[in-house]
Amino acid sequence: MALSIGSRIVSFKLKNVDGKMVSTDELSKGKQATVIVFSCNHCPYVQAWEDRMIQSGKAYGPQGVAFALINANDPVKYSEDSYPEMIKRAKNKGYPFPYLHDEDQSVARAYGATRTPEVFLFDAQGILRYHGRIDDNYEDPKKVRSQDLKDALEAVMAGRAPSVSETPIVGCTIKWK
């Protein structure tokens, strides 16, 4: 079961695609909000939303929002999700945020994540304020009617609770070992 709204951020220390370890403390220290997205390389839903995730990272990062993608997929089942492939993907797409490897899948289990992409948004105090999808249309950005993550981020940055704190998660299942 996924973390419930109001839960505290689960601490982790994971290897980034640059080879350095990144912890939740380093990621979220002094930030207005922290966005954790369970992601991967191969999932068509992740690929469909990927540019929007990158845009959000570029737009909100300078405003004090930390973003991190976490890949917990078993690379034996999907070699495209291996650590070397993560490095290539992050470089090719120009990720403006860490792309972390949850090799033993312990962080995904601790968060209760089940899909990719799956968003967890925490406020400055590390309290979960939003859990769900990026927006309501992975297929066509021009047909998005509900910008769920953006709306939740705007609320959290203004010191308010999001009007919608949970949305259905659409995506591939995490490939467990």
VEXVEX-31888 format. One record per residue (C-alpha): residue number from 1; residue in one letter; y, x, z. Coordinates in nm, 4 decimals, decimal comma. Layout:
REM VEXVEX-31888
NUM_a_Y_X_Z
...
This chain:
REM VEXVEX-31888
1_m_0,0000_0,0000_0,0000
2_a_0,3437_0,1314_-0,0973
3_l_0,6126_0,2131_0,1555
4_s_0,7954_-0,1010_0,2581
5_i_1,1700_-0,1491_0,2364
6_g_1,3239_0,0029_0,5493
7_s_1,0629_0,2817_0,5729
8_r_1,1730_0,6418_0,6177
9_i_1,1408_0,8953_0,3383
10_v_0,8076_1,0775_0,3527
11_s_0,8561_1,4519_0,3804
12_f_0,6980_1,6805_0,1250
13_k_0,7178_2,0309_-0,0138
14_l_0,6008_2,0558_-0,3738
15_k_0,6088_2,3116_-0,6547
16_n_0,8789_2,2544_-0,9148
17_v_0,8398_2,3444_-1,2814
18_d_1,0569_2,6519_-1,2169
19_g_0,7889_2,7810_-0,9774
20_k_0,9996_2,7244_-0,6643
21_m_0,8991_2,4965_-0,3792
22_v_1,1210_2,1921_-0,3214
23_s_1,1228_1,9922_0,0013
24_t_1,2645_1,6499_0,0774
25_d_1,5086_1,8147_0,3196
26_e_1,6449_2,0443_0,0477
27_l_1,6504_1,7635_-0,2053
28_s_1,8300_1,5014_0,0027
29_k_2,0501_1,7084_0,2367
30_g_2,4090_1,5880_0,2104
31_k_2,3268_1,3333_-0,0613
32_q_2,4375_0,9704_-0,0731
33_a_2,0985_0,8702_-0,2080
34_t_1,7650_1,0179_-0,3148
35_v_1,5586_0,8822_-0,6024
36_i_1,1900_0,9738_-0,6154
37_v_1,0063_0,8705_-0,9321
38_f_0,6311_0,9115_-0,9668
39_s_0,5936_1,0158_-1,3269
40_c_0,3806_1,2129_-1,5724
41_n_0,3845_1,3380_-1,9309
42_h_0,1325_1,1217_-2,1148
43_c_0,2191_0,7657_-2,0058
44_p_0,3891_0,5633_-2,2823
45_y_0,5913_0,3716_-2,0206
46_v_0,7272_0,6963_-1,8771
47_q_0,8060_0,8154_-2,2290
48_a_0,9862_0,4884_-2,3050
49_w_1,2033_0,5135_-1,9913
50_e_1,2350_0,8931_-1,9900
51_d_1,5716_0,9197_-2,1644
52_r_1,7145_0,6567_-1,9290
53_m_1,5865_0,8537_-1,6292
54_i_1,7529_1,1667_-1,7682
55_q_2,0786_0,9766_-1,8285
56_s_2,0715_0,8452_-1,4708
57_g_2,0126_1,1944_-1,3344
58_k_2,3050_1,3315_-1,5347
59_a_2,5352_1,0412_-1,4445
60_y_2,4545_1,0095_-1,0744
61_g_2,3718_1,3686_-0,9833
62_p_2,7397_1,4722_-0,9778
63_q_2,8114_1,1643_-0,7638
64_g_2,5837_1,2859_-0,4848
65_v_2,2482_1,1372_-0,5838
66_a_1,9371_1,3562_-0,5796
67_f_1,6642_1,2796_-0,8320
68_a_1,3107_1,4169_-0,8477
69_l_1,0105_1,3292_-1,0594
70_i_0,6657_1,3796_-0,9074
71_n_0,3508_1,4107_-1,1167
72_a_0,0334_1,3372_-0,9208
73_n_-0,2018_1,2713_-1,2131
74_d_-0,5382_1,4451_-1,2354
75_p_-0,5018_1,6939_-1,5247
76_v_-0,8788_1,6932_-1,5735
77_k_-0,8490_1,3317_-1,6913
78_y_-0,5255_1,3933_-1,8859
79_s_-0,4644_1,7558_-1,9809
80_e_-0,1128_1,6588_-2,0978
81_d_-0,0288_1,6152_-1,7294
82_s_-0,1225_1,9703_-1,6256
83_y_0,1332_2,1935_-1,4552
84_p_0,1834_2,4130_-1,7681
85_e_0,2464_2,0987_-1,9745
86_m_0,4925_1,9734_-1,7104
87_i_0,6896_2,2962_-1,7529
88_k_0,7038_2,2469_-2,1297
89_r_0,8040_1,8794_-2,0986
90_a_1,0861_1,9445_-1,8535
91_k_1,2234_2,2246_-2,0714
92_n_1,1924_2,0318_-2,3982
93_k_1,3591_1,7210_-2,2556
94_g_1,6198_1,9107_-2,0539
95_y_1,5415_1,7491_-1,7197
96_p_1,8500_1,7671_-1,4963
97_f_1,6325_1,7272_-1,1860
98_p_1,3191_1,8782_-1,0320
99_y_0,9818_1,7849_-1,1807
100_l_0,7348_1,8382_-0,8988
101_h_0,3595_1,8835_-0,9010
102_d_0,1624_1,6841_-0,6416
103_e_-0,1550_1,8774_-0,7101
104_d_-0,3621_1,7327_-0,4254
105_q_-0,2108_1,3839_-0,4694
106_s_-0,1216_1,3670_-0,0990
107_v_0,2422_1,2730_-0,1596
108_a_0,1530_0,9892_-0,3977
109_r_-0,0940_0,8598_-0,1400
110_a_0,1614_0,8892_0,1429
111_y_0,4153_0,6873_-0,0585
112_g_0,1511_0,4396_-0,1693
113_a_0,2471_0,5010_-0,5320
114_t_0,0108_0,3508_-0,7874
115_r_0,1932_0,3680_-1,1221
116_t_0,4064_0,5821_-1,3486
117_p_0,6977_0,5438_-1,3519
118_e_0,7393_0,4094_-0,9983
119_v_1,0803_0,4380_-0,8311
120_f_1,1596_0,4857_-0,4618
121_l_1,5336_0,4890_-0,3746
122_f_1,6409_0,6122_-0,0311
123_d_1,9893_0,5963_0,1209
124_a_2,1754_0,8869_0,2848
125_q_1,9803_0,8322_0,6082
126_g_1,6467_0,8513_0,4253
127_i_1,5729_0,4773_0,4470
128_l_1,3955_0,3094_0,1548
129_r_1,6368_0,0597_-0,0042
130_y_1,4731_-0,0052_-0,3437
131_h_1,1206_0,0180_-0,4840
132_g_1,0169_-0,0785_-0,8351
133_r_1,1013_-0,0272_-1,1991
134_i_1,3936_0,1379_-1,3760
135_d_1,4998_-0,1747_-1,5643
136_d_1,3472_-0,4859_-1,7175
137_n_1,2759_-0,3591_-2,0710
138_y_1,0886_-0,0365_-2,1324
139_e_1,0536_-0,1165_-2,5031
140_d_1,4165_-0,1555_-2,6071
141_p_1,7121_-0,0206_-2,4086
142_k_1,9444_-0,2523_-2,6035
143_k_1,7613_-0,5567_-2,4670
144_v_1,7852_-0,4629_-2,0984
145_r_1,9194_-0,7558_-1,8959
146_s_1,8526_-0,6210_-1,5466
147_q_1,9393_-0,2579_-1,4693
148_d_1,7439_-0,2578_-1,1447
149_l_1,7683_0,1081_-1,0453
150_k_2,1335_0,1370_-1,1496
151_d_2,2280_-0,1794_-0,9586
152_a_2,0404_-0,0598_-0,6490
153_l_2,2045_0,2847_-0,6717
154_e_2,5514_0,1330_-0,7027
155_a_2,4895_-0,0832_-0,3952
156_v_2,3510_0,2037_-0,1860
157_m_2,6389_0,4320_-0,2859
158_a_2,8829_0,1583_-0,1783
159_g_2,7064_0,1300_0,1585
160_r_2,5450_-0,2057_0,0816
161_a_2,1861_-0,3209_0,0628
162_p_2,0791_-0,3849_-0,2970
163_s_2,0739_-0,7544_-0,3894
164_v_1,7248_-0,6925_-0,5299
165_s_1,5234_-0,4463_-0,3228
166_e_1,1865_-0,4758_-0,4990
167_t_1,0837_-0,5384_-0,8569
168_p_0,7462_-0,5448_-1,0307
169_i_0,6227_-0,2000_-1,1295
170_v_0,5302_-0,1654_-1,4943
171_g_0,3459_0,1429_-1,6078
172_c_0,0254_0,3418_-1,6258
173_t_-0,1905_0,3772_-1,3190
174_i_-0,1895_0,7116_-1,1416
175_k_-0,5013_0,9023_-1,2465
176_w_-0,6754_0,9792_-0,9177
177_k_-0,9173_1,2641_-0,8633
